[in-house]
Structures are given as C-alpha cells and as structure tokens.
C-alpha cells in the first residue's frame, strides 16, 4: 500500500521481484523499475515523483535510487 513503506523497503522489494523474475528468465527494464519505485514511494516524496514524471529527460532508476539513499 502506497505510503506505508520506507524507501529502503520499497527498493528492497523491487530488487527482490526483479531478481525473482530474472531467475525464471524474465527481465525488468529500468523504466519498469522506476515506475514501480515511483508508485511505491511514501507520500512525503510526492514532489519528487512529480518532478521525475514531468522532467523532459528520463531519469534512470539508479539515479533516483542514489538520490533517495544519499
């Protein structure tokens, strides 16, 4: 449920799902991971979600993850 999980929990869940899919031969694109991250962030990150969604250049998942963790 959006807003109930910490950023680190959301990131860990995305990594876990991505790894599980990879183990059965399916890959997740960086855009799919970024979409999952933005959808799962707590509500206090709404301004970041808006910024990323409205930016003309695409942000990479790793860029947003680094920003959130540091």
Protein Blocks (a to p, Z undefined) as FASTA:
>chain_A
ZZiacfklmmmmmmmmmmmmmmnopacdfklmmmmmmmmpcfklmmmmmmmmmpmbdcdf
klmmmmmmZZ
